[in-house]
């Protein structure tokens, strides 16, 4: 598996400048958000850092990465022909840069690779070096080998080992100006990814260690980062998100993520909030495995041990208390907890929601979830 170098700490721009010089980069393709690039403080830093470089900045794409914007980025990068790619932003920005990086030198149409009709060819030894600087603490995209891309309202996951950025710079100072709502949504994404990775059928000893770190850091710091932000809790949430990213890079996500994409596509619920809405209902089902069909190949006793370990990590006694803990946390950071509050009210709405489930992610869930059980869970 491709290795990456991770730098962590406030104002790690010295390391960033050193790596850019080490790579002998003169032409830089810079992928950024719009307002976030300026408001995070990254804009002023990069104006100074790259003042002697030729820079092509790509921004202005939609909140959820879509194939039309990927194609636009491919046209621009192929015209510019940079030495390296730098992504500065949240999960959307980093995923956009990943997709452009892998797809800009493929022979087929981007949709063919996104839909898995074709497999991307691995870049040759002259592939562009890729630097990722997250400005939110949520997706962990800086440390995963997949990227989310939407074609119309359908979500796809582009997957390839070469998507993993070569260098990551976790500078929590870039998250200091995040609004409480964005901090809450992105932080819930990090926590839920940690939980999902821990119980995933693809989990390993290594991924569970990353998950433990992500869960502990998020539980200890998310509420403070939203309601009383400071250097320490912001720095810890940056680490929580990165550990969660490293965890799902091995295990992938499960049912809460599988169900969340519909809420984002059709109800405009921010991704992390959508995952929290589905997690608070699924966690009780997954932790109480009595009379459930276990689909993890390691068996019922293994899943029971994992459930007990996760209950301990969450510092709760049982599945019901775990659901309450997630619910109480969401309330404390200002996130709605009921599907009806975001507009999903009728049986027809719920049926469409359940039928939208991402089957690939649902197959990673440790216990079986049928249409009937999902309707019961979300009743």
N, C-alpha and C positions, 0 to 999 in steps of 0.2 A: 504494500500500500504506500502511496505517495506520502512523504513526510513534509511537514511544514514547520517553520520557525515562528514562534509566538513571543512577542514582546508585550509586557504588561507594566502599567504604571502611569501616573499622571505626567503629562508632558514628555512622552517618549519620542518626541520629534527628532532628537539627536540620532536615535537608532534608525528612524525612517530616512533621514538624510544620508546616513552612512550606507544604508542598503541601496538607495538610489544611485549613489556614487559607485558603490561596489559593482552594480550591474551595468555601469557605464551608459546609463540611459540618457539620451538627448531628446528623443521624441516620445511624449507620454500621452496615452489615451486615458483621460480622467473621467470616470463615470461617477456622477454625484446626484444627490437630491436637488430640489430647487431651494426653497427657504431653509431647509435643514443644513445645507452646506454653509450658509452664511451664519445662521443662528447658533450653530454648534461651535463656532469659532474656527472651523476647519478652513473656511474660505480665506481668512487673513493669514493663517499659517501657510497654506499652499501658495498664496500669492508671493510670499517671501521665499519659500522653499524651492519653488520652481521658476523663479524669475529669470534664470538663465537657460531655461529649457523651452523647447517647442511643445506647446500643450494644446490638445484638442479636447474640449470638455463636452461630454454628452449628458444631457439632463432633459427634464421636461416630459418624462414618460409617466404613464398612469401609476396609481398607487399599487395595483396588483399587476405584476409583470405580464405583458401580453405579447403575442407573437408579432404583431404589427410593429411594436416598438423595438423588438429584437431585430427585425429585418432592417429597420431604419438605422440602428446602431451598427449592423454589419456593413451596410453601404458606406457609412461614415468611416469606420475603422479601416476598411479596405482601400478607401481613398487616401487616408492619412498615413498608413503604414508605420505604426509606432514601434518603439523598442520594448516598452512594457505597458501593462495595464494597471491602473490604480483605481480601486473602488472605494468611495468614501460615502457612507450612508447606512441606512437600515437594511433589513433583509431584502426588500425589493431592489434596492440599488445593487447590492452584492450579487443577488441572483441574476439581475440583468447583465452585469459584467461577466458573470460566469457563462451565461448562455452565449453572449457575443463572442467570448474568448474561444469556446469550443466549436461554435458553428460558423465562424467567419471564413474558415478555410476548408469547409466540407463541400463536396460536389453536389449533393442533393439539396432539396428545399428544406428550410428549417422545420416545417411541419412534419416531414418524414421522420426526423430524428426525435422530435418532441413526442410524437405519437408512437415511437418505438417501431416504426415500419422499417427503419434502417438504423444500423449501429454506427455512431460516429467513429471515424478513424482516429487513432491516437495521434496527437501531434508529434512531429519529428523532433530531433534534438534541438532544432532552432525555434521551438515554441516560445511564445511570449511569457516572460515572468509576470506573475500576478500578485499584487499587493492589496490586502483588504484592511480597511480601517472602519470598523463599525461605529456609528454614532447613536445607536440605541442598544439596549441590553435586553435582547429577546430571542431573536431567531437562531442565533448561533451559526448563521449561514457562512460566516467566515471560516468555519472549521468542518464543513460538510462537503461531500462530493456529489451533491445533487442540487438542482435549481428548479424552483416553481415557475411554470409558464402557463398562462391561460390562452386557450384558443376559443374565442367567443366567451361563453360562461363556464366552459369545462376546464378543470384544473388538471395539469399534467406535471409529472416530475421527470425532468431531464437528468439522466444519471450517467456519470463517467468519472473514473478516478482522476483524470486530468482536470476536472472542475475544481478540485481542492486548491485554494490559493497557496502560493509558495510561502508568503510572509503575512503575518497577522500582527496588527498593532492595536492592543486593547488599551486605549487611553480614555479613562472614564471622564476626563475633563470635557470631552466632546459631548457627554450626556448631561452636563450640568444645567443646560437651558431647556431640557425637555419639559413639556407640560406634564402635570400630574396624570392626565388621562393617558397620554402616550406611554408614560412610565408604567402605569398600571397595566395597560394592554400588553406591552412587550414583556413585562415581568411575568405576567400570567403565562405567556407563551413559553418562557424559559422554565418555569415551574412545571407546567404540564408536560413539556418534552422530557424533563427529568423523570417524572412519574411514569410516563408511557414507556420510556426506554427501559426502566427498571423491570417492568413486567412483560416486555415484548418477548415473543417467541424466539426472536433473533438475538436476545441479550447474551452477553458473555461476562466473564468475571471482570474484564477490563471495562466494558461499557457500564456495568453496574457500579463500579467505583466512581466513574465520571458522574453517573446519575446521583449517587449519594451526595457528592459534593455540590451538585447543582441544586438538589432539593433542600439540603441544609442551609446553603447560602441564601436561597430565595425565601425560605420560610423565615429566616432571621433578619432579612434586610428589605424585603419588598415593601412592606407597609411603611417603614421609615423612609425609603427612597421616594415614595409617593407623597406622604404627609409631612415629612420633616427631612427633606433631602440634605445630605452632607457628603463630604468627600469619601468617607469610609463606606457608607451604604451604597453609594453610586459605584465605587470601585468593586465592592463585593457583588453587586448585581451584574457588572460587566463580566466578572469571573463566572458567576452562576450561568449566564447565558452561554458563555463559551464552553463550559463543562457540559451543559445540556446539548450543545451542538456536537461536541466530540462523542457524546453518548449515542445520539441518534445517527451519527455517521456510521456507527457499527450496527445498531439495532433497528433503525427506522422507527417511525411513529406507529400508533395503533388506532383504536376506535375513536377516541375523542377528536383527533385530527381528521380521521376519515369522514366524520360527520360534520366537521366545522366548515368545510369549504362552501357548502351550499348557503350557509348563513352569511358568508362574506359575499358570495356572488349575487345572491338574490335579495338580501336584506341589508347589505352594506355595513355589516358588523365588522369592525376591525378584527384581523385574524386572531390575535391573542385573546381578545374578549370572546370571540366565537368558540375558541378551544376551551376557555374557562366554562362557558355555558354548557358545553357537552361533557366536559370532565366531571363537573359536580354531580351529574346524573349517572355517568358510566362507572365512576370509582366505586360506588357501593356494589354494583353488579360484579365487578372484577375482583373485589376483595372478599366477597362472600361467595365462595365457589360451591357450597353445598347444593346438590341437585342440579349443578351446571355441567355442561359438556365441555371438558377440558380439551383444547386443541393443541396446546404446547406439547411437542413430541417427547419432552422430558417427563411428562406424566403428572398425575394429580398431586402426589406427595410433594413434588418439586414446586408446583404452582402454589400449594398451600404454604410451603416454607417462604416463598417469595412474598406472598400476601402478608404473612405474619411479619416479615422483615420490613415491608413497606409501612404497615400499620405502626410498627415501632418507630420508624423514621419520621412519620408524621406526628408522633407523640399522641396517638389516639388509641382507644381500646378496641374498636371494631369498625366495620364498614359504615355503619350509620354515623358514627362520630367522624369518620373520614369525610363523608359527604358534607356534614355540618361544618367541618373545618374549612373546606374549600369555599363553601357558601359564605361563611363569616368573613373569610379573607377578602372575597370579592366585594362584599358590602363595605368592609373597612377601607378599601381603596377606590370606592365610588363606582363600581361596575354593577350594572343590572344583572340579576341572577335568574330571571324567568324568561322563557321563550316568548310568552305572550306580550311581554313589555317591548319586544323588538318587532312585533307585528305578526308573529306566527301563532294564530289563535284557533283556526278551525281544524276539524279532522282532516279536511282536504289538504290544508297547509302542512300538517304533520305527516300525512302520507307522502306528499311530494318530498318533504325533507328526508324521511327515512329511505325512500326509493333512490335518493341521490347518492347514497353512501359510496365512498371510494372502496371498492372491493379489495384492492391490493393492500391498503392499509388495514382494513378490517381483518384480513387474514393473518395479520401480525398480532392480533389480540389473543391473550392466553386462553380465554373461554369463548365459546360460541355465542354469537349474537344473531338471532333470527329476526325476520321482519316483525313477527309477533312480539318477541321479547323487547325489541326496540320501541314499538308502539306502547307497550306497557311501561317501559322505563320513562318515556317522555310524555306519558299521559298527565 
